[in-house]
């Protein structure tokens, strides 16, 4: 089962394992990231669109905690499940996506 982490609780989830730098994996399309994006704070932001994940999997480190982010949480949930099936042990889905991030965590992030 994939952890569902609210945007405001992401730092706590990342802190559960300090052995490797945490990653927020943004799986949205480039135009979406241009419209609304997060500022990395205590994590590395990696942007790989969902449809490119299988061919770019080697860019991710299975030893890192990876939380996946999309617009509302559906695409990122699928990516998190894919990562888990491919040997990534510490994966989560940012519940509600960038939309929830804007509403609950950082209102300066535009909604679309």
Number of C-alpha atoms within 10 A of each C-alpha: 8 15 15 19 19 18 24 14 12 19 15 11 21 23 13 10 13 10 10 11 16 23 21 24 26 26 23 22 15 12 8 15 17 8 11 16 18 17 10 11 8 13 17 14 18 16 17 18 19 18 13 10 17 12 8 11 13 9 10 16 15 17 14 19 25 28 29 31 30 26 24 16 20 16 20 27 24 15 26 26 18 15 22 17 10 12 11 18 15 21 28 28 29 31 25 22 24 29 23 20 25 20 15 13 16 16 12 12 17 15 15 10
